[in-house]
Amino acid sequence: MNTFLDYLTVALVFVLIALPSLLGHARDLRIDRQLRRAERPASAPAKIANSHYELTS
């Protein structure tokens, strides 16, 4: 039983140490995906639907 608790403790400490890094990596991947999606040109139907709006700066 002691051996099991030792393994469980090591696994828990590993998860606690690795979790912030894994969450940050997942967040970076999500942001990268959003940036790639924003860089793509809009689809043709969206351009046609929005073509009557005039953009001014």
C-alpha positions as CSV (number, residue, x, y, z in Angstrom):
1,M,0.0,0.0,0.0
2,N,2.9,2.4,0.7
3,T,4.3,1.8,-2.7
4,F,1.0,2.7,-4.3
5,L,0.8,5.9,-2.3
6,D,4.3,6.8,-3.3
7,Y,3.5,6.4,-7.0
8,L,0.3,8.3,-6.6
9,T,2.2,11.2,-4.8
10,V,4.8,11.3,-7.6
11,A,2.1,11.3,-10.2
12,L,0.2,14.1,-8.5
13,V,3.3,16.3,-8.1
14,F,4.1,15.7,-11.8
15,V,0.6,16.8,-12.8
16,L,0.7,19.9,-10.6
17,I,4.1,20.9,-12.1
18,A,3.1,20.1,-15.7
19,L,-0.4,21.5,-15.7
20,P,0.4,25.2,-16.0
21,S,2.7,24.5,-18.9
22,L,0.2,22.3,-20.7
23,L,-2.6,24.9,-20.2
24,G,-0.4,27.6,-21.6
25,H,0.5,25.5,-24.6
26,A,-3.2,24.8,-25.3
27,R,-3.9,28.5,-25.0
28,D,-1.1,29.3,-27.5
29,L,-2.5,26.8,-29.9
30,R,-5.9,28.3,-29.7
31,I,-4.6,31.8,-30.3
32,D,-2.5,30.6,-33.3
33,R,-5.7,29.0,-34.7
34,Q,-7.6,32.2,-34.3
35,L,-4.9,34.2,-35.9
36,R,-4.7,31.9,-38.9
37,R,-8.5,32.0,-39.3
38,A,-8.4,35.8,-39.2
39,E,-5.7,36.0,-41.9
40,R,-7.7,33.9,-44.3
41,P,-9.8,35.7,-46.8
42,A,-13.5,35.7,-46.1
43,S,-15.6,33.2,-48.0
44,A,-17.4,34.4,-51.2
45,P,-21.0,34.5,-49.8
46,A,-19.8,36.7,-46.9
47,K,-18.1,39.1,-49.3
48,I,-21.3,39.3,-51.4
49,A,-23.5,39.9,-48.4
50,N,-21.2,42.6,-47.0
51,S,-20.3,44.2,-50.3
52,H,-22.9,46.9,-50.0
53,Y,-21.3,48.3,-46.8
54,E,-18.7,51.0,-47.4
55,L,-15.7,51.0,-45.2
56,T,-14.3,54.4,-44.2
57,S,-11.2,55.1,-42.2
